[in-house]
Amino acid sequence: MSAWTARTRCALVPRMMKTRALHRLALLAAAVLAVAAPGCRHAPPLDPGLDADGDGVLNGEDACPTVRGLARLQGCPAKDTDGDGVEDALDKCPRHAGPASREGCPIRDSDEDGVEDAKDACPRVFGLLERQGCPVDDPDRDGVEGAADKCPDEPGPASREGCPIRDADGDGVPDEEDACPDEEGLPSLRGCPERDVDGDGVADHRDNCPRERGAVDNQGCPAARKQRVVIRPDRLELLERITFAPGTAALQPRVQPALDNVADVLLVHPRLGVIAIEGHTDNRGDPDVQREVTLARAEAVRDYLVERGVPPDRLEAWGFGPDKPVESNETAQGREANRRLDLRVVAPRGRP
């Protein structure tokens, strides 16, 4: 209340007292006015040169002289509607309390996942802080997420793009690798069962003559045809050495029966696929020269087998020289073992 208003109310009191009939009423009104305007008795006019509210703004210049305020607001306090400590003039959200760091606006987290909406890549779905507020997209819980999982409803390893290993016949060989996916078989036969068409006791995949009854100790062939090669899972084992004229790649005549036997086995067993013909020797002599010699010998064997009807695309020739010994080169016996020709299965095909 201003000083002028207080003086006006005080002036009314003696005027009211002039009328006797209204004397008592005047006294009562004066009491009420005194209570309503305590300045009549207690508050002297504010000295314009003083600072009544101690806010650094003199009363004469203070628009709110009895309330502590700010100089830039002529001594009046800053308005803060939402009471968040950020005055309305600077508050981007004046009706909603929020920290000064956000210009007075509240931190919103619609999905209540601890990641504020402004930084949440999935603001309407509860997620994880380390995923920018998005959930783990892995319904089958196999560790392969989102579009990377080609089978999102079935758990499977990452190596299979989240799809399970299917093995319809339960033989331990995955269907895509199983040559007989509907028949329980052996891993060594690419998932196919052992068969013995000629009934000679030698399974077809090990039988050099699978359509003729023969002796077990002659690789399933009739005794009249001596066998010089044994089918192993990873190679053709030669029972006779393939020899050459010393220092050359010329095949000696005595090795022809063994190589003829190899050709016959390859032709009757197309499932053996690609065969690597590998030439090896001991460590005597120049290594580079020996590699050249062993390669030439492997090529000579390949050429012989091609002449016997084996498709060229099923044969590879390699010369390793002394690089892959099987025994020590410190003894004559070891060196002899290292001078050899290996026939290795490198790309088996289809069903046995």
C-alpha positions as CSV (number, residue, x, y, z in Angstrom):
1,M,0.0,0.0,0.0
2,S,1.3,3.5,-0.9
3,A,2.0,6.3,1.6
4,W,-0.7,8.4,-0.1
5,T,-3.4,5.8,0.5
6,A,-2.5,5.4,4.1
7,R,-2.7,9.2,4.7
8,T,-6.1,9.4,3.0
9,R,-7.5,6.7,5.3
10,C,-6.2,8.5,8.3
11,A,-7.9,11.7,7.3
12,L,-11.3,10.1,7.2
13,V,-11.3,9.3,10.9
14,P,-11.7,13.0,12.4
15,R,-14.4,13.7,9.8
16,M,-16.5,10.8,10.9
17,M,-16.2,11.8,14.5
18,K,-18.0,15.2,13.9
19,T,-21.4,13.5,13.9
20,R,-22.5,12.3,17.4
21,A,-24.9,9.8,16.0
22,L,-22.2,8.1,14.1
23,H,-19.6,8.4,16.9
24,R,-19.6,4.8,17.9
25,L,-19.7,3.7,14.3
26,A,-16.8,5.9,13.5
27,L,-14.7,4.6,16.3
28,L,-15.4,1.0,15.1
29,A,-14.6,2.0,11.5
30,A,-11.4,3.7,12.5
31,A,-10.3,0.6,14.3
32,V,-11.0,-1.5,11.2
33,L,-9.2,0.9,9.0
34,A,-6.3,1.0,11.4
35,V,-6.0,-2.8,11.2
36,A,-6.3,-2.8,7.4
37,A,-3.8,0.1,7.0
38,P,-1.2,-0.4,9.6
39,G,0.8,2.3,8.0
40,C,-1.5,4.8,9.8
41,R,0.3,3.9,13.0
42,H,3.6,2.1,12.1
43,A,4.8,2.8,8.6
44,P,6.4,6.1,7.8
45,P,6.7,7.1,4.2
46,L,9.6,5.3,2.4
47,D,12.6,7.5,2.0
48,P,13.4,7.5,-1.7
49,G,17.1,7.6,-0.9
50,L,17.1,4.4,1.1
51,D,16.8,0.7,0.1
52,A,14.1,-0.8,2.2
53,D,14.3,-4.3,0.8
54,G,18.1,-4.4,0.6
55,D,18.2,-5.4,-3.1
56,G,20.6,-2.7,-4.2
57,V,17.8,-0.6,-5.8
58,L,16.9,2.7,-3.9
59,N,13.3,3.1,-2.9
60,G,12.8,6.0,-5.3
61,E,13.7,3.8,-8.3
62,D,12.4,0.5,-6.9
63,A,9.1,-0.7,-8.5
64,C,8.8,-3.2,-5.7
65,P,10.5,-1.3,-2.7
66,T,9.4,-3.8,0.0
67,V,10.2,-7.0,-1.9
68,R,13.8,-8.0,-2.7
69,G,14.3,-8.1,-6.4
70,L,16.8,-7.6,-9.2
71,A,18.3,-4.4,-10.5
72,R,17.6,-5.3,-14.1
73,L,13.9,-5.7,-13.2
74,Q,13.7,-2.3,-11.3
75,G,14.0,-4.0,-8.0
76,C,11.2,-6.5,-8.6
77,P,11.8,-10.3,-8.2
78,A,12.1,-12.5,-11.4
79,K,8.9,-14.3,-12.2
80,D,9.3,-18.1,-12.1
81,T,5.9,-19.7,-12.6
82,D,7.0,-23.3,-12.3
83,G,9.4,-22.6,-9.5
84,D,12.3,-24.4,-11.1
85,G,14.8,-21.6,-10.5
86,V,14.7,-20.5,-14.2
87,E,12.9,-17.2,-14.6
88,D,10.1,-17.2,-17.0
89,A,11.8,-14.8,-19.4
90,L,14.6,-17.4,-19.9
91,D,12.4,-20.6,-19.3
92,K,11.6,-22.5,-22.5
93,C,9.0,-24.4,-20.5
94,P,7.7,-21.8,-18.0
95,R,4.8,-24.0,-16.8
96,H,6.8,-27.2,-16.4
97,A,9.8,-27.4,-14.0
98,G,13.1,-28.4,-15.5
99,P,16.8,-27.9,-14.8
100,A,18.7,-24.8,-16.0
101,S,20.9,-27.0,-18.2
102,R,17.8,-27.8,-20.3
103,E,16.6,-24.1,-20.3
104,G,13.9,-24.9,-17.7
105,C,12.3,-27.8,-19.6
106,P,11.8,-31.2,-17.9
107,I,13.7,-34.3,-18.8
108,R,11.3,-36.5,-20.7
109,D,11.6,-40.3,-20.8
110,S,8.4,-41.6,-22.3
111,D,9.4,-45.3,-22.1
112,E,11.0,-44.8,-18.6
113,D,14.2,-46.7,-19.7
114,G,16.6,-44.1,-18.3
115,V,17.4,-42.6,-21.7
116,E,15.7,-39.2,-22.3
117,D,13.6,-38.9,-25.3
118,A,15.9,-36.5,-27.0
119,K,18.7,-39.1,-27.0
120,D,16.5,-42.2,-27.3
121,A,16.6,-43.9,-30.7
122,C,13.5,-45.9,-29.6
123,P,11.7,-43.3,-27.4
124,R,8.4,-45.4,-27.2
125,V,10.1,-48.7,-26.4
126,F,11.9,-49.7,-23.2
127,G,15.5,-50.3,-24.1
128,L,19.1,-50.3,-22.9
129,L,21.4,-47.3,-22.3
130,E,24.2,-48.9,-24.3
131,R,21.8,-49.3,-27.2
132,Q,20.7,-45.7,-27.2
133,G,17.4,-46.7,-25.5
134,C,16.5,-49.5,-28.0
135,P,15.8,-53.1,-26.9
136,V,17.8,-56.2,-27.9
137,D,16.2,-57.3,-31.2
138,D,16.7,-61.0,-30.7
139,P,13.4,-62.9,-30.2
140,D,15.0,-66.3,-30.4
141,R,17.8,-65.3,-28.0
142,D,20.6,-66.8,-30.1
143,G,22.8,-63.8,-30.0
144,V,22.2,-62.9,-33.6
145,E,20.1,-59.7,-33.8
146,G,17.8,-58.0,-36.2
147,A,18.2,-58.3,-40.0
148,A,21.4,-60.4,-39.5
149,D,19.3,-63.3,-38.2
150,K,17.9,-65.2,-41.2
151,C,15.8,-67.4,-38.8
152,P,14.6,-64.9,-36.1
153,D,12.2,-67.4,-34.6
154,E,14.6,-70.3,-34.3
155,P,18.0,-70.1,-32.5
156,G,21.1,-70.8,-34.4
157,P,24.8,-69.9,-34.4
158,A,26.1,-66.7,-35.9
159,S,28.2,-68.8,-38.4
160,R,24.9,-69.9,-39.9
161,E,23.3,-66.4,-39.8
162,G,21.2,-67.4,-36.8
163,C,19.6,-70.4,-38.4
164,P,19.7,-73.8,-36.7
165,I,21.7,-76.8,-37.9
166,R,19.2,-79.1,-39.5
167,D,19.9,-82.8,-39.6
168,A,16.7,-84.6,-40.7
169,D,18.1,-88.1,-40.4
170,G,19.9,-87.4,-37.1
171,D,23.2,-88.9,-38.2
172,G,25.3,-85.9,-37.1
173,V,25.8,-84.6,-40.7
174,P,24.0,-81.3,-41.4
175,D,21.5,-81.6,-44.2
176,E,23.3,-79.2,-46.5
177,E,26.4,-81.4,-46.2
178,D,24.5,-84.8,-46.2
179,A,24.6,-86.7,-49.5
180,C,21.8,-88.8,-48.1
181,P,19.8,-86.4,-45.9
182,D,16.8,-88.7,-45.5
183,E,18.9,-91.8,-44.5
184,E,21.0,-92.1,-41.3
185,G,24.6,-92.6,-42.3
186,L,28.2,-92.1,-41.4
187,P,30.1,-88.8,-41.4
188,S,32.9,-90.5,-43.3
189,L,30.4,-91.3,-46.1
190,R,29.0,-87.7,-46.0
191,G,25.9,-88.9,-44.2
192,C,25.1,-92.0,-46.3
193,P,24.8,-95.5,-44.9
194,E,27.2,-98.3,-45.7
195,R,26.1,-100.4,-48.6
196,D,27.4,-103.7,-50.1
197,V,25.6,-104.2,-53.4
198,D,27.6,-107.3,-54.4
199,G,27.3,-108.8,-50.9
200,D,31.0,-109.7,-50.6
201,G,31.5,-108.2,-47.1
202,V,33.3,-105.1,-48.4
203,A,31.2,-101.9,-48.2
204,D,30.8,-100.2,-51.6
205,H,32.7,-97.1,-50.6
206,R,35.8,-99.2,-49.8
207,D,35.2,-101.8,-52.6
208,N,37.5,-101.5,-55.6
209,C,35.0,-103.7,-57.5
210,P,31.6,-102.7,-56.0
211,R,29.6,-104.6,-58.6
212,E,31.6,-107.9,-58.4
213,R,31.9,-110.3,-55.5
214,G,35.5,-110.6,-54.4
215,A,37.8,-111.3,-51.5
216,V,38.0,-109.0,-48.5
217,D,41.8,-109.1,-48.6
218,N,41.8,-108.1,-52.3
219,Q,39.7,-105.0,-51.7
220,G,36.5,-106.7,-52.8
221,C,37.8,-107.8,-56.2
222,P,38.1,-111.3,-57.6
223,A,41.4,-112.9,-56.7
224,A,42.4,-113.1,-60.4
225,R,42.8,-109.3,-60.4
226,K,45.4,-108.3,-57.8
227,Q,44.7,-105.0,-56.3
228,R,47.5,-102.5,-55.7
229,V,45.5,-99.6,-54.2
230,V,43.4,-99.2,-51.1
231,I,40.6,-96.6,-50.8
232,R,41.0,-94.6,-47.6
233,P,38.7,-91.7,-46.4
234,D,41.3,-89.1,-47.4
235,R,43.5,-90.8,-50.0
236,L,44.3,-93.7,-52.2
237,E,46.9,-95.8,-50.5
238,L,49.4,-97.3,-53.0
239,L,50.5,-100.8,-52.1
240,E,53.4,-100.6,-54.6
241,R,55.8,-97.7,-55.0
242,I,55.7,-95.6,-58.1
243,T,59.2,-95.3,-59.3
244,F,61.0,-93.3,-62.0
245,A,64.3,-93.4,-63.8
246,P,66.9,-91.7,-61.6
247,G,66.9,-88.0,-61.8
248,T,64.1,-88.0,-64.4
249,A,60.3,-87.9,-64.6
250,A,60.2,-91.1,-66.8
251,L,57.9,-93.7,-65.4
252,Q,59.4,-97.2,-65.2
253,P,57.3,-99.9,-67.0
254,R,56.8,-101.9,-63.8
255,V,54.6,-99.2,-62.2
256,Q,52.0,-99.4,-65.0
257,P,49.8,-102.1,-63.3
258,A,49.6,-100.0,-60.2
259,L,48.6,-96.9,-62.1
260,D,46.1,-98.9,-64.2
261,N,44.6,-100.0,-60.9
262,V,44.4,-96.4,-59.7
263,A,42.6,-95.4,-63.0
264,D,40.1,-98.2,-62.6
265,V,39.3,-97.3,-59.0
266,L,38.8,-93.6,-59.9
267,L,36.5,-94.4,-62.8
268,V,34.3,-96.8,-60.7
269,H,34.2,-94.3,-57.8
270,P,33.4,-90.9,-59.2
271,R,32.4,-89.8,-55.7
272,L,36.2,-89.6,-54.9
273,G,36.1,-86.4,-56.9
274,V,39.4,-84.5,-57.3
275,I,42.7,-86.2,-56.5
276,A,45.9,-84.3,-55.9
277,I,49.0,-86.2,-57.2
278,E,51.8,-85.0,-54.9
279,G,55.5,-85.6,-55.6
280,H,57.9,-85.7,-52.6
281,T,61.6,-86.5,-52.1
282,D,64.3,-86.4,-49.4
283,N,66.5,-83.4,-48.6
284,R,69.5,-84.3,-50.7
285,G,70.2,-81.9,-53.5
286,D,69.1,-78.4,-54.4
287,P,65.5,-77.8,-53.0
288,D,64.4,-75.8,-56.1
289,V,65.6,-78.5,-58.5
290,Q,63.9,-81.2,-56.4
291,R,60.6,-79.3,-56.5
292,E,60.8,-79.1,-60.3
293,V,61.6,-82.8,-60.5
294,T,58.8,-83.9,-58.2
295,L,56.3,-81.7,-60.1
296,A,57.4,-83.2,-63.4
297,R,56.9,-86.7,-61.9
298,A,53.4,-85.8,-60.6
299,E,52.5,-84.4,-64.1
300,A,53.7,-87.6,-65.7
301,V,51.4,-89.7,-63.5
302,R,48.5,-87.3,-64.2
303,D,49.1,-87.7,-67.9
304,Y,49.2,-91.5,-67.7
305,L,45.8,-91.5,-65.8
306,V,44.2,-89.2,-68.3
307,E,45.3,-91.5,-71.1
308,R,43.5,-94.3,-69.2
309,G,40.3,-92.3,-69.2
310,V,40.3,-90.3,-66.0
311,P,38.8,-86.8,-66.6
312,P,41.6,-84.2,-66.4
313,D,39.5,-82.0,-64.1
314,R,39.6,-84.7,-61.5
315,L,43.4,-84.6,-61.3
316,E,45.9,-82.0,-59.9
317,A,49.7,-82.3,-60.0
318,W,51.9,-80.8,-57.2
319,G,55.7,-81.0,-56.6
320,F,56.8,-80.4,-53.0
321,G,60.4,-81.6,-53.2
322,P,61.8,-82.0,-49.7
323,D,59.1,-79.7,-48.0
324,K,56.9,-82.3,-46.5
325,P,58.9,-85.2,-45.1
326,V,57.0,-88.0,-43.3
327,E,60.2,-89.3,-41.5
328,S,63.6,-88.0,-40.6
329,N,66.1,-87.5,-43.4
330,E,68.9,-88.5,-41.0
331,T,68.6,-92.2,-41.9
332,A,68.5,-94.1,-45.2
333,Q,65.2,-95.6,-44.2
334,G,63.7,-92.2,-43.5
335,R,65.0,-90.7,-46.8
336,E,63.5,-93.7,-48.7
337,A,60.1,-93.1,-47.0
338,N,60.2,-89.4,-48.0
339,R,60.8,-90.3,-51.6
340,R,57.2,-91.0,-52.5
341,L,54.1,-90.2,-54.5
342,D,50.8,-89.5,-52.6
343,L,47.3,-89.5,-54.1
344,R,45.2,-87.3,-51.8
345,V,41.4,-86.8,-52.0
346,V,40.9,-83.0,-52.0
347,A,37.3,-82.6,-53.2
348,P,35.0,-85.5,-52.7
349,R,31.7,-85.4,-54.6
350,G,28.1,-86.3,-54.1
351,R,26.6,-89.6,-52.9
352,P,28.8,-92.7,-52.6
